[in-house]
Amino acid sequence: MELIQYAFNNIELLGTRTLEHISLVSVAVGIATLTGVPIGIAITRNETVARTVLYIASIIITIPSIALFGIMIPILSTIGQGIGYVPAVIAVLLYSQLPIIRNTYTAINNVDPALREAARGIGMSANQRLRMVEIPLAVPVIMAGVRTAVVLNIGVMAIAAYIGAGGLGTFISRGISQSDPRQLIVGAVAVSLLAIIVDYSLLALQKRLTPKGLERAASSP
């Protein structure tokens, strides 16, 4: 009961922190999508390059988030952005690369060769095949990678409160520093609920972007 009362008493601040959190994650994952999808497509042309890129992305995602935020401080301090919004977005952008690049690479590689041959047979160029056949068929898997990146980094972004980035992690950090379980639990629950809501919203978008033919094929026995 006390937790609910605390949440209601701070509903305005909770809303503000939620919008901050959404903004941070949206910008980071949005940029990661704009960079990761083209990289995932490009590395399908060369298996050696693909292994190297995926290996580097795998190494980045294994770095503890608090350590990565810490690394950003001295690097970005040289341009006056050592703490706050910029290092948080860059760190989450880096964490988002692996699921997006890997899913894009896998999706494009797994397009049925017969469909590629059919497209080639009606005179499509390589760019036309990519734009009109391969990418539409790869959308569900690519979107699954984006969903993974978003849900993962909603949690990671909570730690960005320790470098002054704001967001829902502020409740968690203050709850720990002030030994106040109300703030800690409210912050943790808010982060979890946000992740669930955003994941289902992106799932709905994924279904909307999936070609109708693929939907019917997936639902048929």
N, C-alpha and C positions, 0 to 999 in steps of 0.2 A: 504493500500500500504506500509505503514511504517513497519507493522508487517511482511509482506512478505520479505521486504528488510532486516530486522533484521534476519529473519530465514535463508536467503541465505548467509548473511555475517557470520553466525555462524553455517553453515551446518556441518562442521567437528566436532565441539564441540557437536552439536546436535546428530550426529551419535555416538560419543563416549559415551555420556550419555545414549542413547538408548540401546547400547550394555551392558552397566553397569546394566541398569534396567532389561533387559532380563535375564542377568546372575543371578542377585539376586533372581528374581522371579522363574526362572527355578530351581535353586538349592533348594530353600525353598519348592516349591510345589513338586519337584521331591522326596525329602526326605519325605514329608508329604504323598505322594502317596505310597511310599514303606513301610511306617508305618501304614497309615490309612486303606489301603485295607485289610491287614492281621487282623487288629483290628476289622474292620467291619465284616469280615468273622467269626472271633472267637466269637464275642458276639452274633451271631445267635444261639449259643448253649445254652444260658442262658438269659432269658428275664430280670431278675433282674439286672444282670451285664450290659446288653444292656442299660437299662434305666439309670443306674448310669453313664456309659461312655458317653452317649449322653447328659446327663444333665451337666456333667463337661465340655464337649466340647462346649455346648451352653453358659455356663457361660463365658468361655474364649473369645468367639467371641463377647460378649457384652462389654468387656473392651475397652474403647476408645483407639485407636491405639497410640496416643501420650503418653497416660498414660502407656501403655504396654512397649513402647520404653524406657520411663523414668524408669520403674521398672527394666529393663534389665541393666541399667548403673551401679548401685551399686552392683548388683549380679555378673555381669561379670567382673567388675573392679578388683575383687579378683584374676582373672587370666590374667589381663592385656588386656581384650577385652571389656572394658566398652562402647566404641563407635565404629562405623564403620560397617564393613561387618557382623561380627558374630552376634551381637544383632539383626540386621535387619533380617537376615535369620531365626534366632530362633523365633522371633516374628511372622513373616509371616508363618512359619511352623506351629505354634500354631493356627493361624487364619485359616489355610487350613484344619485342622483336621475335623471340623464339617461337611462340605459338602461332604467330601470324605468318612468318616466313615458312615455317615447317608445314603448316596446313596448306598454304598456297602451293608450295613445291609439290607436296603429295597429291593435291587435287589435280593440278595440271598434268602431272606425270601419269595419273590413273585414268585420264580420259580415254575412252575406248578407241583404240587405233582404227577400228573400222569407221568410226565417225570422222576421224581426221581424213581418212582416205576418201570417204564420200564427199567431204567438203573440198578436198583437193580435186576430185573428179569433176566437180561442177565449176571449177575454175577459180576458186577462192585463193587469194594470196595468203602467205603466212600470217600477216597482220590481220587479215579478215577472218581467218580461222581462229586466231586467238581471241579476237573481239566478239565474234558472232557465234562461236561454237564452244571453245575451250573455257573461257571465263564464265559464261552463263552456266555451264555444267559444273564448274568448280565452286560456284557461289555458296552452296550449303556448307562445304568443308571449310572454305575461307571464313565464312561467318562463324562457324564453330570455333575457329582459332581466335577470332576477335572476341567472342563471348568469353573464352577462357582467359584471354588477356585482361579483359575488363574486370571479371570477378576476382581474379588473382590480385590485380592492382588496386581494387577498392580496399582490400585488406592492407596491402603494402603502403598505400597512401596515408593510412592512419598513423604510421610511424613518422611521416613527414612533419607532423606537428612538433617534433623535437627539434626541427631546424626552422621553425617559425613559418611553416607553409599554411597553417590553419587547417580547416576541415574538421571532421568528426573526431579525429585523433586527439584534438585538444581536450576533449572530455576525458579521454583515457589517460593522457599524460598528466593532467591536473589531478585526476583521481588517484594516480599513483603517488605523485609528489605531495599531495595533501592528505594522503591516507583516507580518502573519501570513497567508499565503495559505491555510493550512489552515482557519482560522475563516471566511475570506471564501468559500471554495468550498463548505464544508459548509453554511453559511447559505444561499447562493444555490441550491444543489441542493435543500435542504430546502424552501425556498419554492416552487421549481418543482414538486417532487413533490406538495406539499400542494395546489397549484393544480390539478394534473391529477386527483388523487384526489377532491377536492371537486367538480370539474366533472363527472366521471363519476357521482358519487353524486347530484348534482342532476339529471343527465340521467335517471337511473333513477327519481327522484321525479317528474320531468316526465312520463315515460311512464305512470307509475302514476296521475297526476292527469288525464291526457288522456282525455276520453270515448271509450269503446270504438268508437263509430261513426266518430269522427274518425281513430282508428288504422287502422281497416279501409279507410276512404276513402283515406288516405295511402299504404297499402301496395298498393292495387289498381292495375292498369295503366291 
